[in-house]
Amino acid sequence: MTAIAERTERITLGNTILNPYTTNPAELAMYLATLDELSGGRVVCGISAGAMEYMDWLGISHKRPLSRTREAVELIRILLSGRVAEYEGEEFRWSNQCYMRFKPPHGKIPVYIGGQGDKMLEYSGAAGEGALPILYPPEFAEYAVARIREGARKAGRAPSDVQVAGCVWISVARRREDAVIDPLKELVAYFGPLLGRKGLGTVGLTVESFSEVYDALNEKGVRAAAKLVNEEMLRLAIYGSPEDCISRLEKLKDAGVDEVLLGAPLGPDPRESVQIIGRKIIPHLRGDGSGRR
């Protein structure tokens, strides 16, 4: 992020998610404040509890992911405001010595809250300047946006106050068949078995659809599992020609997604794929004058 900040002037900077289980909110706040100063105020904070399976691998207890995220957001905001973060919560207990030893340059950084489950999606609408719904597959967008908006309404907010930034995988090439690359299959094989039933169900898949993939992943590794990924499973990502990708991205916009975060693998030639995205896909999506991106 530092390297990007030093070489750019306009783009917004932020991690898809920072994890309050693996990094203490105090360290997250210091990181964000420093990067915000370096970039001249271009930073947003993407935060969520992350995959629970990942926590299991690390031996980290994760009984209350929503509470963990909520308290971390509160603490980060307190620290960035320059106030003392004395706190007594379920997950964090801080003394009155918890405060920044320097003045954060802007006092506030927009917080985007990630997630895929109902409770986290509603919380993102209730408390975030933005929401980061995990849209694997993209067809999950309509349901996710509805939950985010419901969370905003329950909190007495206007749904339009919450910027919805959907996270998708993309692989684009000039020809559709060239976009089906091994890194895309490996990504689907690795994460597909971990995704929620509601999201998978929007493209006719179930957790059981990935049973053979999951077994191969555990027994033989991700490359062997990727060989079992079929065309239906590839629908978890946006892939194909520029026209294919535009068609599915337009559906995100129609579902109420304000911004789209395009995640790797991008395509067989990442540099060319980025150029296609910048020269063909983004201009097309901006063509209606909505300002969405």
VEXLUMMAR-707139 format. One record per residue (C-alpha): x, y negated, z negated. Coordinates in steps of 0.1 Angstrom, whole numbers, m for minus. Layout:
@xx:X | yy:Y | zz:Z
...
This chain:
@xx:0 | yy:0 | zz:0
@xx:29 | yy:m24 | zz:m8
@xx:44 | yy:m18 | zz:27
@xx:10 | yy:m24 | zz:43
@xx:4 | yy:m56 | zz:23
@xx:38 | yy:m70 | zz:32
@xx:32 | yy:m64 | zz:69
@xx:m4 | yy:m76 | zz:73
@xx:m24 | yy:m108 | zz:65
@xx:m61 | yy:m101 | zz:70
@xx:m70 | yy:m64 | zz:64
@xx:m86 | yy:m53 | zz:31
@xx:m65 | yy:m29 | zz:11
@xx:m76 | yy:m1 | zz:m12
@xx:m74 | yy:36 | zz:m20
@xx:m104 | yy:57 | zz:m11
@xx:m105 | yy:67 | zz:m47
@xx:m83 | yy:62 | zz:m77
@xx:m89 | yy:89 | zz:m103
@xx:m94 | yy:80 | zz:m140
@xx:m87 | yy:116 | zz:m150
@xx:m52 | yy:117 | zz:m135
@xx:m42 | yy:80 | zz:m141
@xx:m51 | yy:59 | zz:m171
@xx:m74 | yy:29 | zz:m164
@xx:m47 | yy:7 | zz:m179
@xx:m22 | yy:18 | zz:m153
@xx:m48 | yy:15 | zz:m126
@xx:m56 | yy:m21 | zz:m136
@xx:m19 | yy:m31 | zz:m136
@xx:m14 | yy:m15 | zz:m102
@xx:m45 | yy:m33 | zz:m88
@xx:m35 | yy:m67 | zz:m103
@xx:0 | yy:m65 | zz:m89
@xx:m11 | yy:m54 | zz:m54
@xx:m38 | yy:m81 | zz:m54
@xx:m11 | yy:m108 | zz:m62
@xx:12 | yy:m94 | zz:m35
@xx:m15 | yy:m93 | zz:m9
@xx:m30 | yy:m127 | zz:m17
@xx:m63 | yy:m113 | zz:m29
@xx:m71 | yy:m86 | zz:m4
@xx:m75 | yy:m56 | zz:m27
@xx:m106 | yy:m36 | zz:m36
@xx:m107 | yy:m8 | zz:m62
@xx:m120 | yy:25 | zz:m49
@xx:m126 | yy:48 | zz:m79
@xx:m143 | yy:81 | zz:m88
@xx:m136 | yy:112 | zz:m109
@xx:m124 | yy:133 | zz:m79
@xx:m130 | yy:170 | zz:m72
@xx:m137 | yy:190 | zz:m103
@xx:m118 | yy:220 | zz:m88
@xx:m87 | yy:199 | zz:m86
@xx:m90 | yy:191 | zz:m123
@xx:m92 | yy:228 | zz:m130
@xx:m60 | yy:234 | zz:m111
@xx:m43 | yy:208 | zz:m132
@xx:m57 | yy:221 | zz:m165
@xx:m76 | yy:188 | zz:m171
@xx:m109 | yy:189 | zz:m190
@xx:m137 | yy:172 | zz:m171
@xx:m168 | yy:175 | zz:m191
@xx:m182 | yy:140 | zz:m185
@xx:m171 | yy:128 | zz:m150
@xx:m198 | yy:101 | zz:m148
@xx:m189 | yy:88 | zz:m183
@xx:m153 | yy:89 | zz:m175
@xx:m158 | yy:68 | zz:m143
@xx:m182 | yy:44 | zz:m159
@xx:m159 | yy:37 | zz:m188
@xx:m129 | yy:33 | zz:m166
@xx:m147 | yy:8 | zz:m144
@xx:m157 | yy:m12 | zz:m175
@xx:m121 | yy:m12 | zz:m188
@xx:m105 | yy:m21 | zz:m155
@xx:m129 | yy:m51 | zz:m152
@xx:m121 | yy:m62 | zz:m187
@xx:m84 | yy:m60 | zz:m182
@xx:m85 | yy:m78 | zz:m148
@xx:m105 | yy:m106 | zz:m164
@xx:m77 | yy:m113 | zz:m188
@xx:m96 | yy:m103 | zz:m219
@xx:m87 | yy:m79 | zz:m247
@xx:m100 | yy:m44 | zz:m239
@xx:m106 | yy:m31 | zz:m274
@xx:m130 | yy:m2 | zz:m267
@xx:m148 | yy:27 | zz:m284
@xx:m163 | yy:51 | zz:m259
@xx:m168 | yy:88 | zz:m252
@xx:m138 | yy:91 | zz:m231
@xx:m115 | yy:62 | zz:m241
@xx:m107 | yy:46 | zz:m274
@xx:m85 | yy:16 | zz:m272
@xx:m71 | yy:m7 | zz:m298
@xx:m70 | yy:m45 | zz:m297
@xx:m35 | yy:m43 | zz:m283
@xx:m49 | yy:m33 | zz:m250
@xx:m47 | yy:m64 | zz:m228
@xx:m26 | yy:m76 | zz:m198
@xx:7 | yy:m92 | zz:m207
@xx:3 | yy:m115 | zz:m177
@xx:m26 | yy:m134 | zz:m162
@xx:m42 | yy:m114 | zz:m133
@xx:m42 | yy:m138 | zz:m104
@xx:m79 | yy:m137 | zz:m94
@xx:m97 | yy:m123 | zz:m125
@xx:m118 | yy:m99 | zz:m106
@xx:m114 | yy:m73 | zz:m79
@xx:m144 | yy:m57 | zz:m61
@xx:m150 | yy:m21 | zz:m73
@xx:m162 | yy:5 | zz:m49
@xx:m174 | yy:37 | zz:m66
@xx:m171 | yy:70 | zz:m48
@xx:m191 | yy:102 | zz:m50
@xx:m214 | yy:128 | zz:m35
@xx:m236 | yy:139 | zz:m64
@xx:m269 | yy:122 | zz:m72
@xx:m258 | yy:107 | zz:m105
@xx:m226 | yy:92 | zz:m91
@xx:m243 | yy:79 | zz:m60
@xx:m269 | yy:61 | zz:m82
@xx:m243 | yy:48 | zz:m105
@xx:m224 | yy:33 | zz:m75
@xx:m255 | yy:14 | zz:m66
@xx:m261 | yy:3 | zz:m102
@xx:m226 | yy:m9 | zz:m110
@xx:m204 | yy:m12 | zz:m79
@xx:m198 | yy:m42 | zz:m56
@xx:m196 | yy:m13 | zz:m31
@xx:m202 | yy:24 | zz:m28
@xx:m180 | yy:51 | zz:m13
@xx:m203 | yy:80 | zz:m4
@xx:m185 | yy:111 | zz:8
@xx:m201 | yy:117 | zz:42
@xx:m189 | yy:152 | zz:50
@xx:m210 | yy:157 | zz:71
@xx:m221 | yy:123 | zz:84
@xx:m257 | yy:134 | zz:85
@xx:m257 | yy:132 | zz:47
@xx:m257 | yy:94 | zz:50
@xx:m294 | yy:89 | zz:49
@xx:m298 | yy:108 | zz:17
@xx:m267 | yy:92 | zz:1
@xx:m278 | yy:57 | zz:10
@xx:m312 | yy:63 | zz:m5
@xx:m297 | yy:74 | zz:m38
@xx:m274 | yy:43 | zz:m38
@xx:m303 | yy:20 | zz:m32
@xx:m324 | yy:37 | zz:m59
@xx:m295 | yy:32 | zz:m84
@xx:m294 | yy:m5 | zz:m75
@xx:m331 | yy:m9 | zz:m80
@xx:m331 | yy:9 | zz:m113
@xx:m304 | yy:m16 | zz:m125
@xx:m324 | yy:m46 | zz:m114
@xx:m302 | yy:m53 | zz:m84
@xx:m310 | yy:m59 | zz:m48
@xx:m298 | yy:m29 | zz:m27
@xx:m283 | yy:m54 | zz:m2
@xx:m259 | yy:m65 | zz:m30
@xx:m241 | yy:m32 | zz:m27
@xx:m218 | yy:m27 | zz:3
@xx:m220 | yy:9 | zz:15
@xx:m187 | yy:21 | zz:29
@xx:m190 | yy:57 | zz:41
@xx:m160 | yy:80 | zz:42
@xx:m158 | yy:103 | zz:72
@xx:m132 | yy:124 | zz:90
@xx:m126 | yy:116 | zz:127
@xx:m107 | yy:132 | zz:155
@xx:m110 | yy:115 | zz:188
@xx:m94 | yy:121 | zz:222
@xx:m102 | yy:112 | zz:258
@xx:m117 | yy:147 | zz:263
@xx:m140 | yy:164 | zz:237
@xx:m122 | yy:197 | zz:237
@xx:m88 | yy:180 | zz:230
@xx:m101 | yy:166 | zz:197
@xx:m105 | yy:201 | zz:182
@xx:m71 | yy:203 | zz:167
@xx:m56 | yy:226 | zz:141
@xx:m53 | yy:198 | zz:114
@xx:m91 | yy:192 | zz:118
@xx:m99 | yy:229 | zz:113
@xx:m76 | yy:231 | zz:83
@xx:m93 | yy:201 | zz:67
@xx:m127 | yy:217 | zz:72
@xx:m115 | yy:251 | zz:59
@xx:m99 | yy:235 | zz:28
@xx:m127 | yy:212 | zz:18
@xx:m158 | yy:228 | zz:33
@xx:m162 | yy:254 | zz:5
@xx:m161 | yy:227 | zz:m21
@xx:m188 | yy:205 | zz:m7
@xx:m223 | yy:202 | zz:m22
@xx:m253 | yy:221 | zz:m10
@xx:m273 | yy:190 | zz:m1
@xx:m247 | yy:176 | zz:22
@xx:m240 | yy:209 | zz:39
@xx:m277 | yy:215 | zz:43
@xx:m281 | yy:184 | zz:65
@xx:m263 | yy:203 | zz:93
@xx:m278 | yy:237 | zz:86
@xx:m248 | yy:250 | zz:65
@xx:m247 | yy:265 | zz:30
@xx:m219 | yy:272 | zz:5
@xx:m223 | yy:309 | zz:16
@xx:m215 | yy:299 | zz:52
@xx:m180 | yy:293 | zz:40
@xx:m176 | yy:326 | zz:20
@xx:m152 | yy:342 | zz:45
@xx:m133 | yy:309 | zz:49
@xx:m130 | yy:306 | zz:12
@xx:m117 | yy:342 | zz:8
@xx:m92 | yy:337 | zz:35
@xx:m80 | yy:304 | zz:20
@xx:m74 | yy:321 | zz:m14
@xx:m58 | yy:352 | zz:0
@xx:m39 | yy:341 | zz:31
@xx:m37 | yy:303 | zz:31
@xx:m52 | yy:274 | zz:49
@xx:m39 | yy:284 | zz:84
@xx:m56 | yy:317 | zz:83
@xx:m88 | yy:301 | zz:69
@xx:m88 | yy:275 | zz:97
@xx:m90 | yy:303 | zz:123
@xx:m125 | yy:312 | zz:109
@xx:m138 | yy:276 | zz:113
@xx:m166 | yy:276 | zz:139
@xx:m183 | yy:248 | zz:159
@xx:m211 | yy:244 | zz:133
@xx:m185 | yy:239 | zz:105
@xx:m167 | yy:213 | zz:126
@xx:m198 | yy:191 | zz:123
@xx:m186 | yy:182 | zz:88
@xx:m163 | yy:158 | zz:108
@xx:m169 | yy:133 | zz:136
@xx:m149 | yy:145 | zz:166
@xx:m148 | yy:145 | zz:204
@xx:m146 | yy:119 | zz:231
@xx:m151 | yy:82 | zz:223
@xx:m187 | yy:85 | zz:234
@xx:m192 | yy:115 | zz:211
@xx:m178 | yy:97 | zz:182
@xx:m198 | yy:65 | zz:189
@xx:m230 | yy:85 | zz:190
@xx:m226 | yy:99 | zz:155
@xx:m212 | yy:67 | zz:141
@xx:m242 | yy:48 | zz:153
@xx:m264 | yy:71 | zz:133
@xx:m244 | yy:61 | zz:102
@xx:m252 | yy:24 | zz:109
@xx:m289 | yy:33 | zz:114
@xx:m289 | yy:51 | zz:80
@xx:m277 | yy:19 | zz:62
@xx:m240 | yy:24 | zz:61
@xx:m223 | yy:m11 | zz:62
@xx:m187 | yy:0 | zz:67
@xx:m171 | yy:32 | zz:78
@xx:m137 | yy:45 | zz:65
@xx:m122 | yy:67 | zz:91
@xx:m100 | yy:94 | zz:77
@xx:m74 | yy:116 | zz:93
@xx:m66 | yy:137 | zz:113
@xx:m77 | yy:110 | zz:139
@xx:m67 | yy:131 | zz:170
@xx:m40 | yy:151 | zz:189
@xx:m20 | yy:119 | zz:194
@xx:m27 | yy:98 | zz:163
@xx:m12 | yy:66 | zz:179
@xx:m34 | yy:70 | zz:210
@xx:m64 | yy:78 | zz:188
@xx:m60 | yy:47 | zz:168
@xx:m58 | yy:27 | zz:200
@xx:m91 | yy:43 | zz:212
@xx:m107 | yy:35 | zz:179
@xx:m95 | yy:m1 | zz:180
@xx:m102 | yy:m8 | zz:217
@xx:m134 | yy:13 | zz:223
@xx:m152 | yy:25 | zz:192
@xx:m150 | yy:m5 | zz:169
@xx:m159 | yy:m31 | zz:196
@xx:m189 | yy:m10 | zz:206
@xx:m201 | yy:m7 | zz:170
@xx:m197 | yy:m45 | zz:165
@xx:m214 | yy:m53 | zz:197
@xx:m248 | yy:m58 | zz:181
@xx:m235 | yy:m88 | zz:161
@xx:m243 | yy:m72 | zz:128
@xx:m208 | yy:m78 | zz:115
@xx:m207 | yy:m42 | zz:102
@xx:m175 | yy:m23 | zz:107
